[in-house]
């Protein structure tokens, strides 16, 4: 898919994704993932094995620890943690943590309106906020108040036909068996450091990690929760209409022999690449605003805001090391 690689145009101003390339797209229902390969940046701690939610100080106040002996941790944007019988939280922003450092986030948001309790030393798993909530969560960075996202979560639940409560577990936990199907139907590729995500043909997000190990540990949180939630809802909304309009399955290739089948498959792949190229061309563009938020040695963490796009990026000089950008 190198002929479609115009990734530099997706990031604003002087920021560069030079050296990154798009791979062969994969589709699971309404969700399309286009793998991104590129240079690996050593010295970064992966989020699952390196980061730990060490303590919930109080509602809306959590502490994360970089437990690695060396390397800086880039806290993934909008990461959240789920644990039985504990108050679940998500972060509104990214951050840097040095090796062994513990950082307190006073602007975290509680995503579980009706469940009490605090974190204990039990197993935990993390997610990334669904894309429908991410723009609002980013706007709320630096704002204290543990219930600040409950109204938006309640609205999202209501749109999905669920009880109108500020309780994200109604989607993340109760729909988890459905959402985790995206993890098995879409497969990360060797050397993959990022992905483009489309939902029903529309650009949904761009994710770039420092190296393949980091991205592999983010895979489930991104494909199942950050983008899988929107895809699942899109599929649910169109399922009945599709059933009414047609009962036919996929149309088989018309081919005479193995050579003909290979030719038909290649034509189908070419048409698919051209279609996704059109999606990329149709993705909204325009000027964006960059706001520097934090520094660690030569690394810079910046917030990207625009009418069509938002998120945060980490750069080292002119190189993009980490990016989590999503459509608004």
C-alpha positions in Angstrom: 0.0 0.0 0.0 3.0 2.3 -0.3 1.5 4.1 -3.3 -1.1 5.5 -0.8 1.4 6.7 1.8 0.7 10.3 2.3 1.0 10.1 6.1 3.0 13.3 6.4 -0.1 15.2 5.5 -2.1 13.8 8.4 0.0 15.6 11.0 0.2 19.3 11.3 3.0 21.8 10.7 6.5 20.7 11.0 5.7 17.3 12.6 6.8 14.4 10.5 5.9 10.7 10.0 8.7 10.3 7.5 9.7 6.7 7.2 6.3 5.4 8.2 4.3 3.3 5.7 0.8 2.0 5.4 0.3 -1.8 5.1 -2.6 -3.9 3.8 -5.9 -3.0 5.3 -8.0 -5.3 7.3 -11.7 -5.1 7.9 -14.0 -6.6 10.6 -17.6 -5.4 10.1 -17.7 -1.6 10.3 -14.1 -1.3 11.5 -11.2 -1.0 9.1 -7.6 -1.0 10.4 -4.7 0.0 8.2 -1.4 -1.1 9.8 1.5 1.4 10.0 5.1 0.3 10.0 8.0 2.6 10.7 11.1 3.3 12.7 11.3 2.1 16.3 12.4 4.5 19.0 14.2 2.6 21.8 14.1 3.5 25.5 10.3 3.7 26.0 8.5 1.6 28.6 5.4 -0.3 27.3 2.1 0.5 29.0 0.9 -2.9 30.3 4.1 -4.4 31.6 5.7 -1.1 32.7 2.9 1.1 34.0 0.8 0.4 37.0 -2.2 2.1 38.5 -0.7 2.1 42.0 -3.3 4.0 44.0 -6.6 5.7 43.9 -6.1 8.6 46.3 -9.7 9.7 46.1 -12.4 10.0 43.5 -10.8 11.7 40.5 -7.3 11.4 41.9 -5.1 8.4 40.9 -1.5 7.6 40.9 0.5 5.8 38.2 3.9 4.3 38.6 6.6 3.5 36.1 7.9 0.3 37.6 10.6 -0.3 35.0 14.3 -0.1 36.0 15.1 2.2 33.0 13.3 4.0 30.3 10.6 6.7 30.2 7.0 5.9 30.1 4.6 7.8 27.8 1.2 7.4 29.5 -1.3 6.6 26.7 -3.8 9.3 26.1 -7.2 8.5 27.7 -6.1 5.3 29.3 -8.4 4.0 32.0 -8.5 1.0 34.4 -11.2 -1.5 35.3 -11.2 -3.5 38.4 -13.9 -5.5 40.2 -15.3 -3.7 43.3 -13.3 -0.6 42.8 -14.0 2.8 41.4 -12.9 2.9 37.7 -11.1 5.9 36.4 -9.8 7.2 33.1 -7.2 9.9 32.4 -7.9 13.1 30.4 -4.3 13.5 29.2 -1.0 11.9 28.5 2.2 12.4 30.6 5.8 11.4 31.0 7.0 9.1 33.9 10.7 8.5 34.5 11.9 5.1 35.6 10.6 4.4 39.1 8.5 7.6 39.2 5.0 7.8 40.6 2.8 10.6 39.3 -0.5 11.8 40.7 -3.2 12.8 38.3 -5.7 15.1 40.1 -7.8 15.7 36.9 -8.8 12.0 36.3 -12.4 11.3 35.7 -14.5 8.6 37.3 -16.3 6.5 34.7 -18.4 4.5 37.1 -21.2 6.6 38.6 -22.8 4.1 40.9 -20.0 1.8 42.1 -18.1 2.6 45.3 -14.7 1.4 46.6 -11.1 2.0 46.0 -8.3 0.1 44.3 -6.7 -2.9 46.0 -3.8 -5.1 44.9 -5.8 -7.2 42.5 -5.5 -7.8 38.8 -6.5 -4.9 36.7 -7.0 -4.3 33.0 -6.9 -1.1 31.0 -8.8 0.4 28.2 -8.8 3.6 26.1 -11.9 5.8 26.2 -14.3 5.2 23.3 -13.7 7.7 20.5 -17.1 9.3 21.1 -15.9 10.5 24.5 -12.3 11.5 23.7 -12.7 15.1 22.5 -14.7 16.0 25.6 -12.2 14.2 27.9 -9.4 16.1 26.3 -11.2 19.4 26.9 -11.5 18.5 30.5 -7.7 18.0 31.1 -6.6 20.1 34.1 -10.2 20.3 35.3 -10.8 18.7 38.7 -14.1 17.0 39.5 -14.5 13.2 39.5 -18.0 13.3 38.0 -17.1 15.7 35.1 -17.6 13.0 32.4 -20.7 11.3 33.8 -23.2 13.4 31.7 -21.3 12.6 28.4 -21.1 8.9 29.4 -24.9 8.9 30.2 -25.6 10.5 26.8 -23.5 7.8 25.1 -25.3 5.0 26.9 -28.6 6.5 25.9 -27.6 6.7 22.2 -26.7 3.0 22.4 -30.0 2.0 23.9 -28.6 1.4 27.4 -29.8 2.9 30.7 -28.9 6.6 30.9 -26.2 6.5 33.6 -22.7 7.8 33.8 -21.6 4.3 34.0 -19.1 3.3 31.3 -19.0 -0.3 32.5 -22.4 -0.8 30.8 -20.4 -0.8 27.5 -16.8 -1.8 28.5 -17.6 -4.7 30.8 -21.0 -5.9 29.8 -20.4 -5.7 26.1 -16.8 -6.9 26.4 -17.4 -10.4 24.9 -18.7 -8.7 21.7 -16.0 -6.0 21.6 -13.1 -8.4 22.1 -14.1 -10.1 18.9 -12.4 -7.2 17.0 -9.1 -8.3 18.7 -9.3 -11.7 17.0 -10.8 -10.6 13.7 -8.1 -8.0 13.1 -4.4 -8.9 13.6 -1.5 -6.7 14.2 1.4 -7.3 11.9 5.1 -7.9 12.6 6.9 -4.6 13.1 3.6 -2.6 13.3 4.0 0.6 15.2 0.6 2.2 14.6 -2.7 2.1 12.7 -5.3 4.2 10.9 -8.8 3.4 12.0 -12.0 3.9 10.0 -15.5 3.3 11.1 -18.0 2.8 8.3 -15.7 4.4 5.8 -15.0 7.5 7.9 -11.6 8.4 9.4 -11.8 7.7 13.2 -8.3 7.9 14.4 -4.5 7.7 14.0 -2.4 5.9 16.6 1.4 5.8 16.6 3.6 4.1 19.2 7.3 4.4 19.8 8.0 0.8 18.9 6.2 -2.5 18.0 6.3 -3.7 21.6 4.5 -0.6 22.9 1.9 -0.9 20.1 1.3 -4.6 20.8 0.4 -3.8 24.4 -2.0 -1.1 23.3 -3.7 -3.3 20.7 -6.6 -4.6 22.7 -7.4 -1.3 24.3 -7.4 0.5 20.9 -9.2 -2.0 18.7 -11.8 -3.2 21.2 -12.6 -0.1 23.1 -11.3 3.1 21.6 -12.6 2.3 18.1 -14.4 -1.0 18.5 -17.3 0.5 20.5 -18.2 2.9 17.7 -17.9 0.1 15.2 -20.1 -2.2 17.3 -22.8 0.4 17.6 -22.7 1.1 13.8 -23.1 -2.6 13.1 -26.0 -2.9 15.6 -27.8 0.1 14.0 -27.5 -1.2 10.5 -28.0 -4.9 11.1 -31.8 -4.9 10.8 -31.8 -2.7 7.7 -29.3 -4.9 6.1 -31.3 -8.0 6.9 -34.4 -6.5 5.4 -32.7 -5.3 2.2 -30.9 -8.5 1.4 -30.6 -12.1 2.6 -27.8 -12.9 0.2 -24.3 -13.6 1.4 -21.0 -12.4 -0.2 -20.8 -12.8 -3.9 -18.2 -15.4 -4.8 -15.4 -14.6 -7.3 -16.0 -15.6 -10.9 -12.9 -17.4 -11.9 -11.9 -20.3 -14.1 -9.1 -22.2 -12.3 -6.5 -21.2 -9.8 -4.9 -18.5 -12.0 -8.3 -16.9 -12.6 -9.0 -17.0 -8.8 -5.7 -15.3 -8.1 -6.4 -12.6 -10.6 -9.9 -11.9 -9.2 -8.5 -11.7 -5.7 -5.8 -9.3 -6.8 -8.4 -7.1 -8.5 -10.5 -7.2 -5.4 -7.5 -6.1 -3.3 -6.7 -3.3 -5.7 -10.3 -2.0 -5.5 -10.1 -2.2 -1.7 -6.9 -0.1 -1.7 -8.5 2.5 -4.0 -11.5 2.7 -1.8 -9.5 3.3 1.3 -7.4 5.8 -0.6 -10.7 7.7 -1.2 -11.4 7.6 2.5 -8.1 9.1 3.3 -8.6 11.8 0.7 -12.0 12.6 2.1 -10.7 12.9 5.7 -11.2 16.4 7.0 -8.2 18.7 6.9 -7.3 22.2 7.8 -5.2 24.3 10.2 -4.6 23.0 13.7 -3.4 24.4 17.0 -0.5 22.9 18.9 -0.1 23.5 22.6 3.0 22.2 24.4 2.0 20.5 27.7 5.1 18.9 29.1 8.8 18.2 28.5 11.2 15.3 29.4 14.7 15.9 28.2 14.4 16.3 24.4 10.8 15.0 24.3 7.8 17.3 23.9 4.2 16.5 24.7 1.7 18.6 22.8 -2.0 18.8 22.4 -3.5 19.0 19.0 -6.8 20.8 18.6 -8.9 21.7 15.5 -12.5 21.6 14.4 -12.0 18.2 12.7 -9.2 16.7 14.8 -7.9 16.4 18.4 -5.4 14.4 20.4 -1.9 14.5 21.8 1.5 13.8 20.3 5.1 13.3 21.5 8.0 14.5 19.4 11.7 14.3 19.6 13.0 17.1 17.5 11.1 16.9 14.3 10.3 13.2 14.7 6.9 11.9 15.9 7.5 9.3 18.6 3.9 8.9 19.8 0.5 10.1 18.5 -3.1 9.6 19.5 -5.3 11.7 17.2 -9.0 11.2 16.6 -11.8 12.7 14.5 -14.1 15.1 16.3 
